[in-house]
Amino acid sequence: MGNDAKLGLVLGLGLVLTIGVIFFKKESATANAGEGQPAAALSHVSLPPPAPPAPTSPSAPLAQPVVPQMEPVVPTTESR
């Protein structure tokens, strides 16, 4: 790898890391602004119990798969 490629790699990596750190600091500063209030996902909300399952009849017949009826193919002895 040439020296100019190494220099480009180091500068590019440094630029990406610098932008990432600046963005992360801005994001964490805005996230701490409302720290006194609980998050909506953490607030306790009581939900009603789930509905019981629908009753099933043990005597109900099970559905049978539908198989299409096909006519047998009879080979012909005619030559073309």
Backbone as JSON, one array per atom type, in Angstrom:
{
  "sequence": "MGNDAKLGLVLGLGLVLTIGVIFFKKESATANAGEGQPAAALSHVSLPPPAPPAPTSPSAPLAQPVVPQMEPVVPTTESR",
  "N": [[0.86, -1.16, 0.0], [0.59, 2.14, -0.89], [2.15, 5.2, 0.33], [0.49, 7.46, 0.07], [-2.03, 6.26, 0.02], [-2.15, 5.17, 2.58], [-2.11, 7.51, 4.1], [-4.53, 8.67, 3.25], [-6.31, 6.74, 4.22], [-5.92, 6.98, 7.02], [-6.64, 9.68, 7.44], [-9.29, 9.65, 6.5], [-10.49, 7.81, 8.27], [-10.11, 9.16, 10.67], [-11.71, 11.42, 10.18], [-14.29, 10.26, 9.98], [-14.58, 9.18, 12.57], [-14.45, 11.55, 14.09], [-16.76, 12.94, 13.22], [-18.66, 11.1, 14.08], [-18.34, 11.19, 16.9], [-19.03, 13.86, 17.45], [-21.72, 13.87, 16.6], [-22.79, 11.95, 18.34], [-22.45, 13.22, 20.81], [-24.21, 15.4, 20.51], [-26.63, 14.06, 20.32], [-26.82, 12.73, 22.82], [-26.99, 14.91, 24.5], [-29.48, 16.03, 23.9], [-31.08, 13.91, 24.64], [-30.92, 13.83, 27.42], [-32.38, 15.99, 28.22], [-35.09, 15.83, 29.09], [-34.97, 14.32, 31.47], [-36.17, 14.11, 33.99], [-38.69, 13.1, 33.71], [-40.54, 10.04, 33.43], [-39.93, 7.47, 31.03], [-42.1, 6.69, 28.3], [-42.32, 4.01, 27.63], [-41.66, 2.78, 29.97], [-43.61, 3.37, 31.77], [-46.28, 2.24, 33.86], [-48.96, 0.47, 32.71], [-52.06, -0.88, 33.1], [-53.41, -3.69, 31.59], [-56.33, -5.24, 30.2], [-57.29, -8.63, 31.04], [-56.48, -11.41, 28.86], [-58.81, -12.65, 26.39], [-60.8, -15.62, 26.85], [-60.14, -18.76, 25.16], [-61.97, -19.71, 22.2], [-64.7, -21.98, 22.42], [-64.46, -25.38, 21.35], [-65.9, -27.99, 19.49], [-65.72, -31.4, 20.17], [-66.92, -33.27, 18.56], [-67.08, -32.28, 16.05], [-66.6, -32.64, 12.57], [-63.46, -33.17, 10.96], [-61.89, -31.22, 8.46], [-61.59, -32.43, 5.19], [-58.98, -32.92, 2.83], [-59.14, -31.54, -0.45], [-59.01, -33.33, -3.35], [-58.25, -33.1, -6.67], [-60.07, -34.63, -9.32], [-58.75, -36.55, -11.86], [-58.71, -37.45, -15.28], [-57.63, -40.51, -16.7], [-54.79, -40.72, -18.86], [-54.8, -41.9, -22.05], [-52.69, -43.52, -24.16], [-52.32, -42.93, -27.65], [-52.22, -44.77, -30.69], [-51.8, -43.7, -33.09], [-49.82, -42.47, -35.76], [-48.03, -39.63, -36.75]],
  "CA": [[0.0, 0.0, 0.0], [1.42, 3.33, -1.0], [2.07, 6.17, 1.43], [-0.68, 8.31, -0.09], [-3.2, 5.47, 0.4], [-2.14, 5.08, 4.04], [-2.49, 8.83, 4.59], [-5.96, 8.8, 2.98], [-7.01, 5.86, 5.15], [-5.86, 7.56, 8.36], [-7.44, 10.9, 7.46], [-10.7, 9.27, 6.36], [-10.91, 7.2, 9.52], [-10.19, 10.24, 11.66], [-12.88, 12.24, 9.87], [-15.48, 9.49, 10.34], [-14.64, 9.11, 14.03], [-14.75, 12.89, 14.59], [-18.17, 13.2, 12.96], [-19.43, 10.21, 14.96], [-18.27, 11.69, 18.28], [-19.81, 15.1, 17.51], [-23.13, 13.5, 16.49], [-23.17, 11.26, 19.57], [-22.56, 14.21, 21.89], [-25.44, 16.16, 20.3], [-27.75, 13.18, 20.6], [-26.91, 12.47, 24.25], [-27.39, 16.16, 25.16], [-30.93, 16.18, 23.74], [-31.74, 12.81, 25.34], [-30.94, 14.11, 28.85], [-33.16, 17.21, 28.49], [-36.3, 15.5, 29.83], [-34.62, 13.18, 32.3], [-37.0, 14.06, 35.18], [-39.95, 12.43, 33.4], [-40.32, 8.64, 33.06], [-40.13, 7.13, 29.63], [-43.43, 6.15, 28.06], [-42.24, 2.56, 27.61], [-41.48, 2.29, 31.32], [-44.76, 3.67, 32.61], [-47.09, 1.06, 34.11], [-50.31, 0.54, 32.19], [-52.7, -2.18, 33.32], [-54.16, -4.16, 30.44], [-57.34, -6.24, 30.58], [-56.81, -10.0, 30.81], [-56.81, -11.9, 27.52], [-60.09, -13.34, 26.27], [-60.63, -17.08, 26.85], [-60.22, -19.32, 23.8], [-63.31, -20.09, 21.74], [-64.95, -23.42, 22.64], [-64.45, -26.22, 20.16], [-66.7, -29.2, 19.67], [-64.92, -32.58, 19.81], [-67.61, -34.09, 17.58], [-67.07, -31.62, 14.74], [-65.74, -33.38, 11.63], [-62.28, -32.48, 10.46], [-61.95, -30.93, 7.04], [-60.85, -33.35, 4.35], [-58.35, -32.22, 1.71], [-59.8, -31.71, -1.74], [-58.1, -33.87, -4.35], [-58.93, -33.0, -7.97], [-60.22, -35.88, -10.07], [-58.14, -36.42, -13.19], [-58.99, -38.58, -16.17], [-56.38, -41.16, -17.13], [-54.34, -40.42, -20.22], [-54.69, -43.13, -22.84], [-51.84, -43.24, -25.32], [-52.88, -43.28, -28.95], [-51.26, -45.47, -31.54], [-51.72, -43.02, -34.37], [-48.54, -41.84, -36.05], [-48.25, -38.39, -37.49]],
  "C": [[0.91, 1.23, 0.0], [1.2, 4.29, 0.17], [0.84, 7.06, 1.31], [-1.97, 7.57, 0.27], [-3.3, 5.35, 1.92], [-2.6, 6.4, 4.66], [-3.99, 9.06, 4.4], [-6.79, 7.95, 3.93], [-7.05, 6.46, 6.55], [-6.71, 8.81, 8.45], [-8.94, 10.59, 7.35], [-11.26, 8.67, 7.64], [-11.05, 8.25, 10.62], [-11.4, 11.13, 11.43], [-14.17, 11.54, 10.28], [-15.64, 9.43, 11.85], [-15.0, 10.47, 14.63], [-16.22, 13.22, 14.4], [-19.05, 12.34, 13.86], [-19.45, 10.71, 16.4], [-19.11, 12.95, 18.42], [-21.3, 14.77, 17.47], [-23.59, 12.82, 17.77], [-23.33, 12.23, 20.73], [-23.83, 15.03, 21.74], [-26.65, 15.32, 20.67], [-27.91, 12.93, 22.1], [-27.33, 13.73, 25.01], [-28.89, 16.36, 25.05], [-31.68, 15.07, 24.47], [-31.85, 13.09, 26.82], [-31.81, 15.31, 29.2], [-34.4, 16.91, 29.33], [-36.08, 14.35, 30.79], [-35.51, 13.05, 33.53], [-38.3, 13.31, 34.96], [-39.67, 10.98, 33.02], [-40.6, 8.42, 31.58], [-41.51, 6.49, 29.46], [-43.41, 4.62, 28.09], [-42.12, 1.99, 29.02], [-42.67, 2.56, 32.22], [-45.67, 2.44, 32.7], [-48.51, 1.3, 33.61], [-50.93, -0.83, 32.39], [-53.57, -2.51, 32.11], [-55.22, -5.14, 30.91], [-56.8, -7.64, 30.31], [-57.21, -10.47, 29.42], [-58.13, -12.66, 27.53], [-59.86, -14.85, 26.28], [-60.74, -17.62, 25.43], [-61.65, -19.75, 23.47], [-63.52, -21.58, 21.98], [-64.97, -24.17, 21.32], [-65.23, -27.49, 20.47], [-65.85, -30.41, 19.27], [-65.6, -33.43, 18.76], [-67.64, -33.45, 16.2], [-66.14, -32.38, 13.8], [-64.57, -32.51, 11.18], [-62.41, -32.28, 8.96], [-61.07, -31.91, 6.27], [-60.21, -32.58, 3.2], [-59.07, -32.54, 0.41], [-58.75, -32.16, -2.75], [-58.81, -33.8, -5.7], [-58.95, -34.37, -8.68], [-59.67, -35.67, -11.47], [-58.47, -37.67, -14.0], [-57.67, -39.21, -16.59], [-56.06, -40.81, -18.57], [-54.11, -41.74, -20.94], [-53.8, -42.81, -24.04], [-52.5, -43.7, -26.61], [-51.8, -43.93, -29.79], [-51.15, -44.82, -32.91], [-50.33, -42.42, -34.55], [-48.81, -40.61, -36.9], [-47.33, -38.29, -38.63]]
}
